Each structure stands twice: as C-alpha cells, then as structure tokens.
Amino acid sequence: MKTREGDFIETFEGNIFDVKGLIHPPSKVIAFIRFTLDPKGDRKREGVTYSKVYPLHERYELLRERFPQYLVYDLVFNEWLCEVPIEKIKCHYKPVDYLRKLRHKRQLTQLETAALHFAELLKKNANVSWSKLGVSGSMLVGLHTPKSDIDLIVYGTQNCFKVYDSLKTLVNDRDSPIKSYRRVELRHLFDFRSKDTSMPFEDFVRTESRKVLQGKFGSRDYFIRCVKDWNEINEQYGTVHYQPVGYAQIKARVTDGTQMIFTPCHYQIDNVEVVEGPKVEPIQEIVSFRGRFCEQTRKGEFVMVQGKIERVQREGKQEFFRVLLGNNVSDYMILMNKA
C-alpha cells in the first residue's frame, strides 16, 4: 500500500485517519485520526454518525484515551506518532480517484459542483493533467457538510509551480472567483487556527494575507496542498534519523524558499541567532508537515521562529540541525520588520 500526504485511511473499527507526510515505516502508515464513530457527532455517512477531531493535541488525547494501540514511539523520527498497521486498514481513499468520480457523476451537490469547477479552472489555467489533481478533506470520505471547505491537491513539482503561478494571477483578476482572504476573513481563520497555533493577530495577518494556496472560491473557503510525486521522493524510511535536542526560539534569514508551497514545506536559513534554547549549530532549515506553515516567508526575509530543534543524521553526510514546526501550540514563524 502506497500512501502519501492528502490520502485518508479507514480502519476496521470505523476510525478515519488523514495520512501525514511521504515517508512511512514498513507495513505501517503515519496518519492522524480525523473522524471517529460517535452517536452524538455532527457528521453522518450512510446512517452512521461521526465526530470530527481537528486540533492536533485533541487528536493525541483521543488516541491516548481510546486507541492507544496506534500510538508508537518511532525510533527514526524519535517522537510519539500515530502509526496504523496496514492489516488494520479497511479502505484507502485517494484524492485523484475521488475527483475522477466527480467528473463522471451525473448529479452533484453544490459543494461537489464547486470543487469540480475549481479543479477545472486550475487544470485549464495551469495546463496540468487530470491525473495530477485530486480532492481531499472531508469530501473524500463522504463526511462533508454543505458548508465544508474545498480541499484540492496537486501532485508533482512542476505541476505545483504551474498551479501556484496561475493562482497568483487568478487572485488578482477581477472576474476570477478565486480571491485572497480579506482582513475580516482572516479574523475567522485566526480564531480557528489559534486553538492549535498561537501568535499575535497582526503577525498572523502579515503572513496569511500574502498566501494564495488558501482563500475563497466564490463564497467557500479553499486550501490547496502541493505534494511531491512518487518519483520525486528520494528519502526512504530509516535512511535519515531525527533526534530532538530541545525547544528553541531563533532569529534567521531565509536563503531559499522554493519549497515553501509543498507539504511538507522546507525553508533554508542562515544568519541564525538562538534567542532561547540549546545553542547548537549549524541550524540550516525550518520544516513543517502542516499546511498552515506553507508560504510563510520568502527568500531574503528575516523570521522569528519557535519550535522543536532536531539533529538530522543522514547516512554518509555531515549532520546538521533543523527547526520542526507544528507539533506544539506554541510553535510559530513570524516575519520580522528588520534583521
């Protein structure tokens, strides 16, 4: 079973998980619970009721309390992760397959119609193949509501850059249904995100208002996830080891932001100053597996970052350190006014 970021899996007991990252242990899938069976839940599929769990700390709490068998201390990533054994997986949901079904479905809901039109617009303007586009999120597993967001996925580096360039043009086109978030809409997004990522509102606005991978398609919120294709994934599970060495706040300059649109996203940095935390060096990059940290900064900009420091040990290469964002509510990346 080949799984990657944006896929969903369902276990035989009925839990539904979203797959995280591109690297997985043998015979297991790193994924975090998103929907769980709950008679008091507000999502329903085929007469069965579910609850949605989104904040990361709530997902860990639910797993610890009810499904501890999926929590594993991973010796490669050196942290507690949710890893689902392949033999426990009942269904594997793929975004490309779901979009293909929408294209051939005779009767669509308003949400399905909007998602399909959005995908058609991106395909046309970016000139990408249908096989490199997909629909993820709650729609993929049939647990959406009429007010659900549109979650699209693009596969392959060149396709992602073409879609990204098209989005930058479309959000500035008066006749386009795609728009960046306005300040009032960013307030709603901030209220939602602050449950899981803490930062001052004005700093939030400065970073989020520049993004085009999120915004409005008509009256609906959207998020587009850019994912490397299978033949672009060079790392294999176990060829790189990650060792936590503490928690830190740093200042740094971004030297390369070309990987900012992908999930996971990477930012190369220099001029690093450790403000608080372990004084290790060299700290060479900032990484996050969470889409909210995509498009956060660009080459030449200075940032204040707070997150987990990890030692990266790659076979046959010199070790270095990185900042990992997204595992704690206190993690953030903020643009600085000046160096």
WOWOMO-V992025 format. One record per residue. NEAR is the number of other ideal C-beta (glycine too) atoms within 10 Angstrom. Layout:
# WOWOMO-V992025
near->NEAR
near->NEAR
This chain:
# WOWOMO-V992025
near->11
near->9
near->24
near->22
near->24
near->27
near->25
near->24
near->23
near->18
near->18
near->10
near->11
near->12
near->24
near->26
near->26
near->22
near->21
near->23
near->18
near->22
near->17
near->21
near->17
near->7
near->10
near->22
near->24
near->23
near->26
near->19
near->22
near->21
near->23
near->21
near->13
near->14
near->8
near->6
near->16
near->11
near->20
near->12
near->14
near->5
near->5
near->13
near->14
near->23
near->16
near->16
near->20
near->12
near->14
near->17
near->12
near->13
near->18
near->18
near->12
near->16
near->21
near->12
near->8
near->13
near->16
near->9
near->11
near->21
near->13
near->18
near->10
near->16
near->10
near->14
near->21
near->14
near->15
near->14
near->20
near->20
near->18
near->25
near->14
near->14
near->8
near->16
near->18
near->12
near->11
near->16
near->19
near->18
near->26
near->17
near->13
near->22
near->23
near->16
near->10
near->15
near->12
near->6
near->12
near->4
near->6
near->14
near->12
near->10
near->18
near->18
near->13
near->19
near->27
near->17
near->15
near->21
near->22
near->13
near->17
near->22
near->19
near->10
near->18
near->21
near->11
near->21
near->10
near->13
near->12
near->20
near->24
near->24
near->24
near->27
near->24
near->22
near->22
near->23
near->22
near->15
near->23
near->20
near->12
near->7
near->9
near->17
near->17
near->25
near->22
near->25
near->28
near->29
near->24
near->20
near->17
near->11
near->22
near->24
near->16
near->18
near->27
near->19
near->13
near->20
near->25
near->11
near->13
near->21
near->16
near->12
near->11
near->5
near->5
near->14
near->15
near->22
near->18
near->18
near->20
near->11
near->10
near->7
near->16
near->20
near->14
near->11
near->17
near->16
near->10
near->13
near->16
near->14
near->13
near->17
near->22
near->14
near->18
near->12
near->13
near->8
near->15
near->20
near->16
near->13
near->20
near->21
near->13
near->13
near->20
near->22
near->21
near->20
near->22
near->17
near->21
near->13
near->8
near->17
near->18
near->21
near->18
near->26
near->22
near->27
near->27
near->19
near->16
near->11
near->7
near->13
near->13
near->8
near->10
near->9
near->15
near->12
near->13
near->15
near->16
near->17
near->13
near->14
near->13
near->13
near->17
near->21
near->16
near->20
near->16
near->27
near->18
near->23
near->14
near->14
near->20
near->13
near->17
near->22
near->22
near->22
near->23
near->22
near->23
near->15
near->29
near->17
near->24
near->12
near->11
near->18
near->13
near->17
near->11
near->10
near->17
near->13
near->8
near->16
near->10
near->13
near->23
near->17
near->20
near->26
near->20
near->22
near->17
near->17
near->21
near->21
near->25
near->21
near->20
near->25
near->24
near->15
near->13
near->9
near->15
near->18
near->22
near->17
near->24
near->21
near->25
near->21
near->20
near->23
near->15
near->18
near->14
near->12
near->8
near->5
near->9
near->8
near->11
near->16
near->19
near->22
near->28
near->22
near->25
near->20
near->19
near->17
near->13
near->12
near->22
near->22
near->24
near->18
near->16
near->14
near->6
near->4
near->10
